[in-house]
Amino acid sequence: MAKKKHDAPVLLGIERSEDGCLTIWCPYCADFHRHGKEQGHVRAHCIDDNSPYHETGYYIKKAKYYGRQVLIEEKEKTPPGR
């Protein structure tokens, strides 16, 4: 049975460039994969044909590094009517 999008893992995305694009570390390719600026579900950029991410993709959750802390950003919900 094929895995679905809801089976996808969550990986931390880090801004590594001034354009704000997010990068994740891939344990299957042992390399970084660069994605757009938005959090959420993405397709895998894996070069390893055996990576399970090819079936499910993964969710990117934005993290920022401040000194010795890693902060996980939450998407802000805009109240209706704003």
PyMOL Python script that loads the backbone (N, CA, C, O; Angstrom):
from pymol import cmd

cmd.read_pdbstr("""\
ATOM      1  N   MET A   1       0.845  -1.185   0.000  1.00  0.00           N
ATOM      2  CA  MET A   1       0.000   0.000   0.000  1.00  0.00           C
ATOM      3  C   MET A   1       0.890   1.247   0.000  1.00  0.00           C
ATOM      4  O   MET A   1       1.827   1.347   0.792  1.00  0.00           O
ATOM      5  N   ALA A   2       0.593   2.183  -0.880  1.00  0.00           N
ATOM      6  CA  ALA A   2       1.387   3.415  -0.972  1.00  0.00           C
ATOM      7  C   ALA A   2       1.120   4.314   0.226  1.00  0.00           C
ATOM      8  O   ALA A   2      -0.006   4.416   0.713  1.00  0.00           O
ATOM      9  N   LYS A   3       2.166   4.950   0.681  1.00  0.00           N
ATOM     10  CA  LYS A   3       2.024   5.889   1.795  1.00  0.00           C
ATOM     11  C   LYS A   3       1.438   7.192   1.275  1.00  0.00           C
ATOM     12  O   LYS A   3       1.603   7.540   0.106  1.00  0.00           O
ATOM     13  N   LYS A   4       0.755   7.902   2.153  1.00  0.00           N
ATOM     14  CA  LYS A   4       0.077   9.131   1.792  1.00  0.00           C
ATOM     15  C   LYS A   4       0.762  10.336   2.414  1.00  0.00           C
ATOM     16  O   LYS A   4       1.652  10.204   3.255  1.00  0.00           O
ATOM     17  N   LYS A   5       0.330  11.505   1.984  1.00  0.00           N
ATOM     18  CA  LYS A   5       0.857  12.772   2.480  1.00  0.00           C
ATOM     19  C   LYS A   5       0.759  12.869   4.001  1.00  0.00           C
ATOM     20  O   LYS A   5       1.649  13.428   4.643  1.00  0.00           O
ATOM     21  N   HIS A   6      -0.325  12.325   4.589  1.00  0.00           N
ATOM     22  CA  HIS A   6      -0.485  12.414   6.044  1.00  0.00           C
ATOM     23  C   HIS A   6       0.515  11.526   6.800  1.00  0.00           C
ATOM     24  O   HIS A   6       0.628  11.633   8.021  1.00  0.00           O
ATOM     25  N   ASP A   7       1.231  10.665   6.099  1.00  0.00           N
ATOM     26  CA  ASP A   7       2.277   9.840   6.706  1.00  0.00           C
ATOM     27  C   ASP A   7       3.637  10.538   6.702  1.00  0.00           C
ATOM     28  O   ASP A   7       4.612  10.004   7.229  1.00  0.00           O
ATOM     29  N   ALA A   8       3.700  11.724   6.112  1.00  0.00           N
ATOM     30  CA  ALA A   8       4.972  12.428   5.938  1.00  0.00           C
ATOM     31  C   ALA A   8       5.528  12.938   7.261  1.00  0.00           C
ATOM     32  O   ALA A   8       4.774  13.423   8.105  1.00  0.00           O
ATOM     33  N   PRO A   9       6.835  12.834   7.448  1.00  0.00           N
ATOM     34  CA  PRO A   9       7.466  13.358   8.672  1.00  0.00           C
ATOM     35  C   PRO A   9       7.586  14.877   8.623  1.00  0.00           C
ATOM     36  O   PRO A   9       7.428  15.495   7.570  1.00  0.00           O
ATOM     37  N   VAL A  10       7.867  15.463   9.777  1.00  0.00           N
ATOM     38  CA  VAL A  10       8.111  16.895   9.883  1.00  0.00           C
ATOM     39  C   VAL A  10       9.617  17.098  10.036  1.00  0.00           C
ATOM     40  O   VAL A  10      10.240  16.509  10.920  1.00  0.00           O
ATOM     41  N   LEU A  11      10.200  17.934   9.172  1.00  0.00           N
ATOM     42  CA  LEU A  11      11.622  18.249   9.236  1.00  0.00           C
ATOM     43  C   LEU A  11      11.783  19.742   9.503  1.00  0.00           C
ATOM     44  O   LEU A  11      10.977  20.553   9.048  1.00  0.00           O
ATOM     45  N   LEU A  12      12.822  20.095  10.240  1.00  0.00           N
ATOM     46  CA  LEU A  12      13.068  21.502  10.538  1.00  0.00           C
ATOM     47  C   LEU A  12      13.727  22.188   9.358  1.00  0.00           C
ATOM     48  O   LEU A  12      14.719  21.702   8.814  1.00  0.00           O
ATOM     49  N   GLY A  13      13.171  23.312   8.971  1.00  0.00           N
ATOM     50  CA  GLY A  13      13.718  24.123   7.889  1.00  0.00           C
ATOM     51  C   GLY A  13      14.460  25.313   8.477  1.00  0.00           C
ATOM     52  O   GLY A  13      13.952  25.982   9.377  1.00  0.00           O
ATOM     53  N   ILE A  14      15.640  25.574   7.980  1.00  0.00           N
ATOM     54  CA  ILE A  14      16.482  26.646   8.496  1.00  0.00           C
ATOM     55  C   ILE A  14      16.756  27.637   7.365  1.00  0.00           C
ATOM     56  O   ILE A  14      17.075  27.240   6.244  1.00  0.00           O
ATOM     57  N   GLU A  15      16.626  28.931   7.671  1.00  0.00           N
ATOM     58  CA  GLU A  15      16.985  29.963   6.699  1.00  0.00           C
ATOM     59  C   GLU A  15      18.512  30.031   6.652  1.00  0.00           C
ATOM     60  O   GLU A  15      19.154  30.372   7.645  1.00  0.00           O
ATOM     61  N   ARG A  16      19.085  29.707   5.499  1.00  0.00           N
ATOM     62  CA  ARG A  16      20.541  29.716   5.368  1.00  0.00           C
ATOM     63  C   ARG A  16      21.011  30.772   4.385  1.00  0.00           C
ATOM     64  O   ARG A  16      22.207  30.885   4.118  1.00  0.00           O
ATOM     65  N   SER A  17      20.070  31.551   3.840  1.00  0.00           N
ATOM     66  CA  SER A  17      20.451  32.575   2.874  1.00  0.00           C
ATOM     67  C   SER A  17      19.598  33.818   3.103  1.00  0.00           C
ATOM     68  O   SER A  17      18.579  33.766   3.793  1.00  0.00           O
ATOM     69  N   GLU A  18      20.020  34.917   2.526  1.00  0.00           N
ATOM     70  CA  GLU A  18      19.316  36.180   2.719  1.00  0.00           C
ATOM     71  C   GLU A  18      17.958  36.222   2.024  1.00  0.00           C
ATOM     72  O   GLU A  18      17.125  37.060   2.368  1.00  0.00           O
ATOM     73  N   ASP A  19      17.714  35.340   1.057  1.00  0.00           N
ATOM     74  CA  ASP A  19      16.430  35.363   0.351  1.00  0.00           C
ATOM     75  C   ASP A  19      15.308  34.699   1.141  1.00  0.00           C
ATOM     76  O   ASP A  19      14.155  34.726   0.710  1.00  0.00           O
ATOM     77  N   GLY A  20      15.627  34.100   2.297  1.00  0.00           N
ATOM     78  CA  GLY A  20      14.607  33.529   3.169  1.00  0.00           C
ATOM     79  C   GLY A  20      14.176  32.120   2.834  1.00  0.00           C
ATOM     80  O   GLY A  20      13.277  31.584   3.481  1.00  0.00           O
ATOM     81  N   CYS A  21      14.799  31.499   1.830  1.00  0.00           N
ATOM     82  CA  CYS A  21      14.435  30.127   1.485  1.00  0.00           C
ATOM     83  C   CYS A  21      14.855  29.175   2.601  1.00  0.00           C
ATOM     84  O   CYS A  21      15.855  29.395   3.284  1.00  0.00           O
ATOM     85  N   LEU A  22      14.075  28.121   2.768  1.00  0.00           N
ATOM     86  CA  LEU A  22      14.324  27.158   3.836  1.00  0.00           C
ATOM     87  C   LEU A  22      15.120  25.972   3.316  1.00  0.00           C
ATOM     88  O   LEU A  22      14.930  25.524   2.185  1.00  0.00           O
ATOM     89  N   THR A  23      16.002  25.480   4.150  1.00  0.00           N
ATOM     90  CA  THR A  23      16.840  24.338   3.831  1.00  0.00           C
ATOM     91  C   THR A  23      16.642  23.287   4.905  1.00  0.00           C
ATOM     92  O   THR A  23      16.574  23.611   6.091  1.00  0.00           O
ATOM     93  N   ILE A  24      16.549  22.029   4.497  1.00  0.00           N
ATOM     94  CA  ILE A  24      16.446  20.930   5.467  1.00  0.00           C
ATOM     95  C   ILE A  24      17.646  20.008   5.276  1.00  0.00           C
ATOM     96  O   ILE A  24      18.212  19.920   4.187  1.00  0.00           O
ATOM     97  N   TRP A  25      18.019  19.325   6.351  1.00  0.00           N
ATOM     98  CA  TRP A  25      19.067  18.309   6.275  1.00  0.00           C
ATOM     99  C   TRP A  25      18.393  16.984   5.972  1.00  0.00           C
ATOM    100  O   TRP A  25      17.458  16.590   6.670  1.00  0.00           O
ATOM    101  N   CYS A  26      18.858  16.289   4.937  1.00  0.00           N
ATOM    102  CA  CYS A  26      18.298  14.989   4.565  1.00  0.00           C
ATOM    103  C   CYS A  26      19.237  13.879   5.032  1.00  0.00           C
ATOM    104  O   CYS A  26      20.383  13.807   4.587  1.00  0.00           O
ATOM    105  N   PRO A  27      18.758  13.018   5.923  1.00  0.00           N
ATOM    106  CA  PRO A  27      19.612  11.928   6.407  1.00  0.00           C
ATOM    107  C   PRO A  27      19.843  10.847   5.348  1.00  0.00           C
ATOM    108  O   PRO A  27      20.775  10.054   5.478  1.00  0.00           O
ATOM    109  N   TYR A  28      19.021  10.802   4.317  1.00  0.00           N
ATOM    110  CA  TYR A  28      19.169   9.774   3.281  1.00  0.00           C
ATOM    111  C   TYR A  28      20.206  10.173   2.234  1.00  0.00           C
ATOM    112  O   TYR A  28      20.961   9.331   1.747  1.00  0.00           O
ATOM    113  N   CYS A  29      20.238  11.454   1.892  1.00  0.00           N
ATOM    114  CA  CYS A  29      21.224  11.959   0.923  1.00  0.00           C
ATOM    115  C   CYS A  29      22.493  12.454   1.623  1.00  0.00           C
ATOM    116  O   CYS A  29      23.523  12.654   0.979  1.00  0.00           O
ATOM    117  N   ALA A  30      22.416  12.651   2.946  1.00  0.00           N
ATOM    118  CA  ALA A  30      23.505  13.243   3.724  1.00  0.00           C
ATOM    119  C   ALA A  30      23.888  14.596   3.122  1.00  0.00           C
ATOM    120  O   ALA A  30      25.062  14.903   2.920  1.00  0.00           O
ATOM    121  N   ASP A  31      22.851  15.391   2.843  1.00  0.00           N
ATOM    122  CA  ASP A  31      23.058  16.692   2.233  1.00  0.00           C
ATOM    123  C   ASP A  31      21.868  17.591   2.567  1.00  0.00           C
ATOM    124  O   ASP A  31      20.848  17.125   3.075  1.00  0.00           O
ATOM    125  N   PHE A  32      22.013  18.892   2.275  1.00  0.00           N
ATOM    126  CA  PHE A  32      20.931  19.840   2.472  1.00  0.00           C
ATOM    127  C   PHE A  32      20.076  19.926   1.208  1.00  0.00           C
ATOM    128  O   PHE A  32      20.590  19.850   0.092  1.00  0.00           O
ATOM    129  N   HIS A  33      18.761  20.085   1.399  1.00  0.00           N
ATOM    130  CA  HIS A  33      17.838  20.321   0.292  1.00  0.00           C
ATOM    131  C   HIS A  33      17.230  21.704   0.485  1.00  0.00           C
ATOM    132  O   HIS A  33      16.724  22.021   1.561  1.00  0.00           O
ATOM    133  N   ARG A  34      17.282  22.524  -0.559  1.00  0.00           N
ATOM    134  CA  ARG A  34      16.773  23.898  -0.491  1.00  0.00           C
ATOM    135  C   ARG A  34      15.361  23.949  -1.058  1.00  0.00           C
ATOM    136  O   ARG A  34      15.087  23.416  -2.134  1.00  0.00           O
ATOM    137  N   HIS A  35      14.478  24.594  -0.319  1.00  0.00           N
ATOM    138  CA  HIS A  35      13.086  24.739  -0.731  1.00  0.00           C
ATOM    139  C   HIS A  35      12.724  26.217  -0.723  1.00  0.00           C
ATOM    140  O   HIS A  35      13.585  27.069  -0.505  1.00  0.00           O
ATOM    141  N   GLY A  36      11.460  26.521  -0.958  1.00  0.00           N
ATOM    142  CA  GLY A  36      10.983  27.897  -0.955  1.00  0.00           C
ATOM    143  C   GLY A  36      10.921  28.473   0.452  1.00  0.00           C
ATOM    144  O   GLY A  36      11.508  27.924   1.384  1.00  0.00           O
ATOM    145  N   LYS A  37      10.210  29.574   0.596  1.00  0.00           N
ATOM    146  CA  LYS A  37      10.149  30.300   1.856  1.00  0.00           C
ATOM    147  C   LYS A  37       9.023  29.835   2.774  1.00  0.00           C
ATOM    148  O   LYS A  37       9.004  30.196   3.951  1.00  0.00           O
ATOM    149  N   GLU A  38       8.093  29.045   2.262  1.00  0.00           N
ATOM    150  CA  GLU A  38       6.904  28.671   3.019  1.00  0.00           C
ATOM    151  C   GLU A  38       7.069  27.351   3.760  1.00  0.00           C
ATOM    152  O   GLU A  38       7.739  26.430   3.293  1.00  0.00           O
ATOM    153  N   GLN A  39       6.442  27.288   4.922  1.00  0.00           N
ATOM    154  CA  GLN A  39       6.352  26.043   5.665  1.00  0.00           C
ATOM    155  C   GLN A  39       5.255  25.183   5.022  1.00  0.00           C
ATOM    156  O   GLN A  39       4.425  25.682   4.262  1.00  0.00           O
ATOM    157  N   GLY A  40       5.266  23.898   5.339  1.00  0.00           N
ATOM    158  CA  GLY A  40       4.196  23.023   4.864  1.00  0.00           C
ATOM    159  C   GLY A  40       4.742  21.825   4.120  1.00  0.00           C
ATOM    160  O   GLY A  40       5.942  21.552   4.142  1.00  0.00           O
ATOM    161  N   HIS A  41       3.842  21.113   3.460  1.00  0.00           N
ATOM    162  CA  HIS A  41       4.200  19.880   2.770  1.00  0.00           C
ATOM    163  C   HIS A  41       4.920  20.180   1.455  1.00  0.00           C
ATOM    164  O   HIS A  41       4.504  21.047   0.687  1.00  0.00           O
ATOM    165  N   VAL A  42       6.007  19.446   1.212  1.00  0.00           N
ATOM    166  CA  VAL A  42       6.778  19.578  -0.021  1.00  0.00           C
ATOM    167  C   VAL A  42       7.148  18.205  -0.560  1.00  0.00           C
ATOM    168  O   VAL A  42       7.118  17.209   0.162  1.00  0.00           O
ATOM    169  N   ARG A  43       7.497  18.170  -1.839  1.00  0.00           N
ATOM    170  CA  ARG A  43       8.021  16.946  -2.444  1.00  0.00           C
ATOM    171  C   ARG A  43       9.495  16.835  -2.113  1.00  0.00           C
ATOM    172  O   ARG A  43      10.185  17.840  -1.946  1.00  0.00           O
ATOM    173  N   ALA A  44       9.968  15.611  -2.020  1.00  0.00           N
ATOM    174  CA  ALA A  44      11.371  15.370  -1.685  1.00  0.00           C
ATOM    175  C   ALA A  44      12.282  15.708  -2.848  1.00  0.00           C
ATOM    176  O   ALA A  44      11.923  15.518  -4.009  1.00  0.00           O
ATOM    177  N   HIS A  45      13.470  16.212  -2.526  1.00  0.00           N
ATOM    178  CA  HIS A  45      14.515  16.481  -3.516  1.00  0.00           C
ATOM    179  C   HIS A  45      15.626  15.431  -3.405  1.00  0.00           C
ATOM    180  O   HIS A  45      16.752  15.672  -3.839  1.00  0.00           O
ATOM    181  N   CYS A  46      15.314  14.286  -2.834  1.00  0.00           N
ATOM    182  CA  CYS A  46      16.325  13.263  -2.554  1.00  0.00           C
ATOM    183  C   CYS A  46      16.938  12.678  -3.825  1.00  0.00           C
ATOM    184  O   CYS A  46      16.249  12.420  -4.812  1.00  0.00           O
ATOM    185  N   ILE A  47      18.252  12.479  -3.768  1.00  0.00           N
ATOM    186  CA  ILE A  47      18.933  11.784  -4.858  1.00  0.00           C
ATOM    187  C   ILE A  47      19.046  10.290  -4.558  1.00  0.00           C
ATOM    188  O   ILE A  47      19.388   9.501  -5.439  1.00  0.00           O
ATOM    189  N   ASP A  48      18.760   9.906  -3.317  1.00  0.00           N
ATOM    190  CA  ASP A  48      18.789   8.498  -2.910  1.00  0.00           C
ATOM    191  C   ASP A  48      17.465   7.850  -3.314  1.00  0.00           C
ATOM    192  O   ASP A  48      16.416   8.197  -2.771  1.00  0.00           O
ATOM    193  N   ASP A  49      17.506   6.928  -4.246  1.00  0.00           N
ATOM    194  CA  ASP A  49      16.291   6.259  -4.726  1.00  0.00           C
ATOM    195  C   ASP A  49      15.577   5.467  -3.636  1.00  0.00           C
ATOM    196  O   ASP A  49      14.388   5.177  -3.771  1.00  0.00           O
ATOM    197  N   ASN A  50      16.274   5.114  -2.562  1.00  0.00           N
ATOM    198  CA  ASN A  50      15.678   4.345  -1.470  1.00  0.00           C
ATOM    199  C   ASN A  50      15.063   5.213  -0.382  1.00  0.00           C
ATOM    200  O   ASN A  50      14.557   4.689   0.610  1.00  0.00           O
ATOM    201  N   SER A  51      15.097   6.510  -0.547  1.00  0.00           N
ATOM    202  CA  SER A  51      14.542   7.415   0.459  1.00  0.00           C
ATOM    203  C   SER A  51      13.031   7.251   0.553  1.00  0.00           C
ATOM    204  O   SER A  51      12.343   7.300  -0.467  1.00  0.00           O
ATOM    205  N   PRO A  52      12.502   7.056   1.765  1.00  0.00           N
ATOM    206  CA  PRO A  52      11.046   6.961   1.918  1.00  0.00           C
ATOM    207  C   PRO A  52      10.346   8.285   1.653  1.00  0.00           C
ATOM    208  O   PRO A  52       9.127   8.312   1.484  1.00  0.00           O
ATOM    209  N   TYR A  53      11.091   9.381   1.612  1.00  0.00           N
ATOM    210  CA  TYR A  53      10.500  10.694   1.340  1.00  0.00           C
ATOM    211  C   TYR A  53       9.928  10.790  -0.074  1.00  0.00           C
ATOM    212  O   TYR A  53       9.079  11.641  -0.337  1.00  0.00           O
ATOM    213  N   HIS A  54      10.381   9.931  -0.985  1.00  0.00           N
ATOM    214  CA  HIS A  54       9.843   9.950  -2.346  1.00  0.00           C
ATOM    215  C   HIS A  54       8.350   9.606  -2.351  1.00  0.00           C
ATOM    216  O   HIS A  54       7.591  10.120  -3.172  1.00  0.00           O
ATOM    217  N   GLU A  55       7.942   8.739  -1.436  1.00  0.00           N
ATOM    218  CA  GLU A  55       6.535   8.335  -1.361  1.00  0.00           C
ATOM    219  C   GLU A  55       5.667   9.347  -0.630  1.00  0.00           C
ATOM    220  O   GLU A  55       4.520   9.575  -1.014  1.00  0.00           O
ATOM    221  N   THR A  56       6.207   9.955   0.422  1.00  0.00           N
ATOM    222  CA  THR A  56       5.384  10.798   1.293  1.00  0.00           C
ATOM    223  C   THR A  56       5.677  12.281   1.189  1.00  0.00           C
ATOM    224  O   THR A  56       4.828  13.102   1.536  1.00  0.00           O
ATOM    225  N   GLY A  57       6.875  12.645   0.712  1.00  0.00           N
ATOM    226  CA  GLY A  57       7.325  14.020   0.847  1.00  0.00           C
ATOM    227  C   GLY A  57       7.597  14.269   2.328  1.00  0.00           C
ATOM    228  O   GLY A  57       7.788  13.324   3.094  1.00  0.00           O
ATOM    229  N   TYR A  58       7.616  15.536   2.731  1.00  0.00           N
ATOM    230  CA  TYR A  58       7.767  15.861   4.143  1.00  0.00           C
ATOM    231  C   TYR A  58       7.226  17.256   4.395  1.00  0.00           C
ATOM    232  O   TYR A  58       7.090  18.064   3.477  1.00  0.00           O
ATOM    233  N   TYR A  59       6.923  17.522   5.652  1.00  0.00           N
ATOM    234  CA  TYR A  59       6.469  18.839   6.062  1.00  0.00           C
ATOM    235  C   TYR A  59       7.676  19.622   6.567  1.00  0.00           C
ATOM    236  O   TYR A  59       8.503  19.087   7.307  1.00  0.00           O
ATOM    237  N   ILE A  60       7.775  20.871   6.173  1.00  0.00           N
ATOM    238  CA  ILE A  60       8.841  21.731   6.670  1.00  0.00           C
ATOM    239  C   ILE A  60       8.271  22.634   7.748  1.00  0.00           C
ATOM    240  O   ILE A  60       7.263  23.312   7.548  1.00  0.00           O
ATOM    241  N   LYS A  61       8.928  22.629   8.882  1.00  0.00           N
ATOM    242  CA  LYS A  61       8.584  23.502  10.000  1.00  0.00           C
ATOM    243  C   LYS A  61       9.754  24.445  10.192  1.00  0.00           C
ATOM    244  O   LYS A  61      10.878  23.997  10.418  1.00  0.00           O
ATOM    245  N   LYS A  62       9.509  25.749  10.105  1.00  0.00           N
ATOM    246  CA  LYS A  62      10.577  26.744  10.149  1.00  0.00           C
ATOM    247  C   LYS A  62      11.168  26.871  11.547  1.00  0.00           C
ATOM    248  O   LYS A  62      10.443  26.959  12.538  1.00  0.00           O
ATOM    249  N   ALA A  63      12.485  26.879  11.608  1.00  0.00           N
ATOM    250  CA  ALA A  63      13.219  27.067  12.856  1.00  0.00           C
ATOM    251  C   ALA A  63      14.202  28.207  12.664  1.00  0.00           C
ATOM    252  O   ALA A  63      14.733  28.399  11.570  1.00  0.00           O
ATOM    253  N   LYS A  64      14.443  28.955  13.714  1.00  0.00           N
ATOM    254  CA  LYS A  64      15.449  30.011  13.673  1.00  0.00           C
ATOM    255  C   LYS A  64      16.418  29.782  14.812  1.00  0.00           C
ATOM    256  O   LYS A  64      16.026  29.370  15.903  1.00  0.00           O
ATOM    257  N   TYR A  65      17.682  30.051  14.553  1.00  0.00           N
ATOM    258  CA  TYR A  65      18.731  29.865  15.539  1.00  0.00           C
ATOM    259  C   TYR A  65      19.123  31.215  16.114  1.00  0.00           C
ATOM    260  O   TYR A  65      19.552  32.108  15.383  1.00  0.00           O
ATOM    261  N   TYR A  66      18.976  31.362  17.419  1.00  0.00           N
ATOM    262  CA  TYR A  66      19.349  32.589  18.126  1.00  0.00           C
ATOM    263  C   TYR A  66      20.311  32.207  19.247  1.00  0.00           C
ATOM    264  O   TYR A  66      19.899  31.670  20.275  1.00  0.00           O
ATOM    265  N   GLY A  67      21.592  32.489  19.040  1.00  0.00           N
ATOM    266  CA  GLY A  67      22.571  32.156  20.078  1.00  0.00           C
ATOM    267  C   GLY A  67      22.617  30.662  20.313  1.00  0.00           C
ATOM    268  O   GLY A  67      23.059  29.899  19.455  1.00  0.00           O
ATOM    269  N   ARG A  68      22.162  30.254  21.472  1.00  0.00           N
ATOM    270  CA  ARG A  68      22.162  28.831  21.812  1.00  0.00           C
ATOM    271  C   ARG A  68      20.766  28.223  21.779  1.00  0.00           C
ATOM    272  O   ARG A  68      20.569  27.107  22.260  1.00  0.00           O
ATOM    273  N   GLN A  69      19.802  28.934  21.224  1.00  0.00           N
ATOM    274  CA  GLN A  69      18.430  28.453  21.187  1.00  0.00           C
ATOM    275  C   GLN A  69      17.981  28.211  19.753  1.00  0.00           C
ATOM    276  O   GLN A  69      18.404  28.909  18.831  1.00  0.00           O
ATOM    277  N   VAL A  70      17.130  27.227  19.579  1.00  0.00           N
ATOM    278  CA  VAL A  70      16.435  27.024  18.315  1.00  0.00           C
ATOM    279  C   VAL A  70      14.977  27.331  18.576  1.00  0.00           C
ATOM    280  O   VAL A  70      14.357  26.707  19.437  1.00  0.00           O
ATOM    281  N   LEU A  71      14.420  28.284  17.846  1.00  0.00           N
ATOM    282  CA  LEU A  71      13.024  28.670  18.001  1.00  0.00           C
ATOM    283  C   LEU A  71      12.232  28.120  16.829  1.00  0.00           C
ATOM    284  O   LEU A  71      12.609  28.296  15.671  1.00  0.00           O
ATOM    285  N   ILE A  72      11.136  27.455  17.141  1.00  0.00           N
ATOM    286  CA  ILE A  72      10.258  26.909  16.114  1.00  0.00           C
ATOM    287  C   ILE A  72       9.140  27.912  15.891  1.00  0.00           C
ATOM    288  O   ILE A  72       8.394  28.227  16.818  1.00  0.00           O
ATOM    289  N   GLU A  73       9.018  28.414  14.674  1.00  0.00           N
ATOM    290  CA  GLU A  73       7.995  29.410  14.372  1.00  0.00           C
ATOM    291  C   GLU A  73       6.650  28.745  14.167  1.00  0.00           C
ATOM    292  O   GLU A  73       6.551  27.721  13.492  1.00  0.00           O
ATOM    293  N   GLU A  74       5.630  29.318  14.742  1.00  0.00           N
ATOM    294  CA  GLU A  74       4.259  28.879  14.528  1.00  0.00           C
ATOM    295  C   GLU A  74       3.630  29.820  13.527  1.00  0.00           C
ATOM    296  O   GLU A  74       3.891  31.023  13.552  1.00  0.00           O
ATOM    297  N   LYS A  75       2.803  29.283  12.645  1.00  0.00           N
ATOM    298  CA  LYS A  75       2.066  30.147  11.732  1.00  0.00           C
ATOM    299  C   LYS A  75       1.033  30.910  12.542  1.00  0.00           C
ATOM    300  O   LYS A  75       0.300  30.323  13.338  1.00  0.00           O
ATOM    301  N   GLU A  76       0.975  32.202  12.341  1.00  0.00           N
ATOM    302  CA  GLU A  76      -0.014  33.007  13.047  1.00  0.00           C
ATOM    303  C   GLU A  76      -1.339  32.894  12.324  1.00  0.00           C
ATOM    304  O   GLU A  76      -1.415  32.977  11.098  1.00  0.00           O
ATOM    305  N   LYS A  77      -2.391  32.700  13.125  1.00  0.00           N
ATOM    306  CA  LYS A  77      -3.732  32.645  12.553  1.00  0.00           C
ATOM    307  C   LYS A  77      -4.325  34.037  12.612  1.00  0.00           C
ATOM    308  O   LYS A  77      -4.314  34.680  13.661  1.00  0.00           O
ATOM    309  N   THR A  78      -4.834  34.495  11.504  1.00  0.00           N
ATOM    310  CA  THR A  78      -5.466  35.802  11.449  1.00  0.00           C
ATOM    311  C   THR A  78      -6.931  35.655  11.828  1.00  0.00           C
ATOM    312  O   THR A  78      -7.648  34.857  11.224  1.00  0.00           O
ATOM    313  N   PRO A  79      -7.387  36.411  12.817  1.00  0.00           N
ATOM    314  CA  PRO A  79      -8.799  36.324  13.200  1.00  0.00           C
ATOM    315  C   PRO A  79      -9.690  36.750  12.044  1.00  0.00           C
ATOM    316  O   PRO A  79      -9.308  37.607  11.247  1.00  0.00           O
ATOM    317  N   PRO A  80     -10.894  36.148  11.947  1.00  0.00           N
ATOM    318  CA  PRO A  80     -11.819  36.530  10.873  1.00  0.00           C
ATOM    319  C   PRO A  80     -12.093  38.037  10.903  1.00  0.00           C
ATOM    320  O   PRO A  80     -12.177  38.643  11.971  1.00  0.00           O
ATOM    321  N   GLY A  81     -12.230  38.625   9.719  1.00  0.00           N
ATOM    322  CA  GLY A  81     -12.553  40.039   9.615  1.00  0.00           C
ATOM    323  C   GLY A  81     -11.345  40.971   9.656  1.00  0.00           C
ATOM    324  O   GLY A  81     -11.510  42.191   9.661  1.00  0.00           O
ATOM    325  N   ARG A  82     -10.126  40.412   9.684  1.00  0.00           N
ATOM    326  CA  ARG A  82      -8.915  41.257   9.695  1.00  0.00           C
ATOM    327  C   ARG A  82      -8.180  41.162   8.403  1.00  0.00           C
ATOM    328  O   ARG A  82      -7.142  41.803   8.235  1.00  0.00           O
TER     329      ARG A  82
END
""", "prot")
cmd.dss("prot")
cmd.show_as("cartoon", "prot")
cmd.util.cbc("prot")
cmd.orient("prot")
